[in-house]
């Protein structure tokens, strides 16, 4: 059985790292989010406790005409993930398309397949993201599949 080594107990970024991670939000607020292309997703969701509007930019894992999928690299610890479980009605923007969507959490086995496909297409980025999330992978498909069991994926269903 593949073993994905946890190298840190990484949680969502804080301090300077949080500021850097949130910098792309400013581009979307200024109407310049399309500069980031379709590789990123601007998610506007509702805080589960506060009821206030919250924003985050995520990396797109897959996208087609009616849905876009993203990964919660910090698993169930990520505030956006917990928020969309509680309030699945969201607004998303990828490229120039901004639309209402519904967040649908995906099962673990689907996540395993998505992680494997993503790593197959973007092996260096996937390995770097694994490190940021606190994991070390050996680059094998088995290791990325094991990582897919640790993280969580959400599909955002939208009109197109």
FENPEPE-V499877 format. One record per residue. N is the residue number from 0. RES is the residue in one letter. OMEGA is omega in radians with two decimals (NA if undefined). BURIAL is I if it has 16 or more other C-alpha atoms within 10 Angstrom, else O. Layout:
n=N res=RES omega=OMEGA burial=BURIAL
n=N res=RES omega=OMEGA burial=BURIAL
This chain:
n=0 res=X omega=3.12 burial=O
n=1 res=X omega=3.14 burial=O
n=2 res=X omega=3.06 burial=O
n=3 res=X omega=-3.07 burial=I
n=4 res=X omega=3.04 burial=I
n=5 res=X omega=-3.10 burial=O
n=6 res=X omega=3.04 burial=O
n=7 res=X omega=3.04 burial=O
n=8 res=X omega=-3.08 burial=O
n=9 res=X omega=3.00 burial=O
n=10 res=X omega=3.08 burial=O
n=11 res=X omega=-3.06 burial=I
n=12 res=X omega=3.08 burial=I
n=13 res=X omega=3.09 burial=O
n=14 res=X omega=-3.10 burial=O
n=15 res=X omega=3.13 burial=O
n=16 res=X omega=3.12 burial=O
n=17 res=X omega=3.12 burial=O
n=18 res=X omega=3.12 burial=O
n=19 res=X omega=-3.12 burial=O
n=20 res=X omega=-3.10 burial=O
n=21 res=X omega=-3.11 burial=I
n=22 res=X omega=3.14 burial=O
n=23 res=X omega=3.11 burial=I
n=24 res=X omega=-3.14 burial=I
n=25 res=X omega=3.10 burial=O
n=26 res=X omega=3.12 burial=O
n=27 res=X omega=3.12 burial=I
n=28 res=X omega=-3.14 burial=O
n=29 res=X omega=-3.12 burial=O
n=30 res=X omega=-3.09 burial=O
n=31 res=X omega=-3.11 burial=O
n=32 res=X omega=3.14 burial=I
n=33 res=X omega=3.09 burial=I
n=34 res=X omega=-3.14 burial=O
n=35 res=X omega=3.11 burial=O
n=36 res=X omega=-3.10 burial=O
n=37 res=X omega=-3.13 burial=I
n=38 res=X omega=-3.13 burial=O
n=39 res=X omega=-3.11 burial=I
n=40 res=X omega=3.04 burial=I
n=41 res=X omega=-3.08 burial=I
n=42 res=X omega=3.03 burial=I
n=43 res=X omega=-3.07 burial=I
n=44 res=X omega=-3.08 burial=I
n=45 res=X omega=3.10 burial=I
n=46 res=X omega=-3.06 burial=I
n=47 res=X omega=3.13 burial=I
n=48 res=X omega=-3.04 burial=O
n=49 res=X omega=-3.04 burial=O
n=50 res=X omega=-3.11 burial=O
n=51 res=X omega=3.08 burial=O
n=52 res=X omega=3.10 burial=O
n=53 res=X omega=-3.11 burial=I
n=54 res=X omega=3.05 burial=I
n=55 res=X omega=3.03 burial=I
n=56 res=X omega=-3.09 burial=I
n=57 res=X omega=3.04 burial=I
n=58 res=X omega=3.12 burial=I
n=59 res=X omega=3.07 burial=I
n=60 res=X omega=3.07 burial=I
n=61 res=X omega=3.12 burial=I
n=62 res=X omega=2.99 burial=O
n=63 res=X omega=-3.02 burial=O
n=64 res=X omega=-3.04 burial=O
n=65 res=X omega=-3.13 burial=O
n=66 res=X omega=3.08 burial=I
n=67 res=X omega=-3.11 burial=I
n=68 res=X omega=3.11 burial=I
n=69 res=X omega=-3.10 burial=I
n=70 res=X omega=2.97 burial=I
n=71 res=X omega=-3.07 burial=I
n=72 res=X omega=3.10 burial=I
n=73 res=X omega=3.06 burial=I
n=74 res=X omega=-3.08 burial=I
n=75 res=X omega=3.11 burial=O
n=76 res=X omega=-3.06 burial=O
n=77 res=X omega=-3.12 burial=O
n=78 res=X omega=-3.12 burial=I
n=79 res=X omega=-3.13 burial=I
n=80 res=X omega=3.13 burial=I
n=81 res=X omega=3.13 burial=I
n=82 res=X omega=-3.10 burial=I
n=83 res=X omega=3.02 burial=I
n=84 res=X omega=-3.12 burial=O
n=85 res=X omega=-3.09 burial=O
n=86 res=X omega=-3.01 burial=I
n=87 res=X omega=3.10 burial=I
n=88 res=X omega=-3.04 burial=I
n=89 res=X omega=2.96 burial=I
n=90 res=X omega=3.12 burial=I
n=91 res=X omega=3.01 burial=I
n=92 res=X omega=3.03 burial=I
n=93 res=X omega=-3.00 burial=I
n=94 res=X omega=3.12 burial=I
n=95 res=X omega=-3.07 burial=O
n=96 res=X omega=3.05 burial=O
n=97 res=X omega=-3.03 burial=O
n=98 res=X omega=3.01 burial=O
n=99 res=X omega=-3.13 burial=I
n=100 res=X omega=3.05 burial=I
n=101 res=X omega=3.14 burial=I
n=102 res=X omega=3.14 burial=I
n=103 res=X omega=3.11 burial=I
n=104 res=X omega=-3.11 burial=I
n=105 res=X omega=-3.14 burial=O
n=106 res=X omega=-3.05 burial=O
n=107 res=X omega=-3.11 burial=O
n=108 res=X omega=3.05 burial=O
n=109 res=X omega=3.09 burial=O
n=110 res=X omega=3.10 burial=I
n=111 res=X omega=-3.14 burial=I
n=112 res=X omega=3.13 burial=I
n=113 res=X omega=3.14 burial=I
n=114 res=X omega=3.12 burial=I
n=115 res=X omega=3.13 burial=I
n=116 res=X omega=-3.13 burial=I
n=117 res=X omega=-3.13 burial=I
n=118 res=X omega=3.09 burial=I
n=119 res=X omega=3.13 burial=O
n=120 res=X omega=-3.04 burial=O
n=121 res=X omega=-3.01 burial=O
n=122 res=X omega=-3.11 burial=I
n=123 res=X omega=3.12 burial=O
n=124 res=X omega=-3.14 burial=O
n=125 res=X omega=3.12 burial=I
n=126 res=X omega=3.11 burial=I
n=127 res=X omega=3.12 burial=O
n=128 res=X omega=3.10 burial=O
n=129 res=X omega=3.11 burial=I
n=130 res=X omega=3.13 burial=I
n=131 res=X omega=-3.13 burial=I
n=132 res=X omega=3.09 burial=I
n=133 res=X omega=-3.12 burial=I
n=134 res=X omega=3.00 burial=I
n=135 res=X omega=3.08 burial=I
n=136 res=X omega=-3.14 burial=I
n=137 res=X omega=3.12 burial=O
n=138 res=X omega=-3.14 burial=O
n=139 res=X omega=3.08 burial=O
n=140 res=X omega=3.13 burial=I
n=141 res=X omega=3.13 burial=I
n=142 res=X omega=3.12 burial=I
n=143 res=X omega=3.06 burial=I
n=144 res=X omega=3.09 burial=I
n=145 res=X omega=3.09 burial=I
n=146 res=X omega=3.11 burial=I
n=147 res=X omega=3.08 burial=I
n=148 res=X omega=-3.08 burial=I
n=149 res=X omega=-3.10 burial=I
n=150 res=X omega=-3.13 burial=I
n=151 res=X omega=-3.12 burial=I
n=152 res=X omega=3.12 burial=I
n=153 res=X omega=3.04 burial=I
n=154 res=X omega=3.10 burial=I
n=155 res=X omega=3.14 burial=I
n=156 res=X omega=-3.10 burial=I
n=157 res=X omega=-3.05 burial=I
n=158 res=X omega=-3.14 burial=O
n=159 res=X omega=NA burial=O
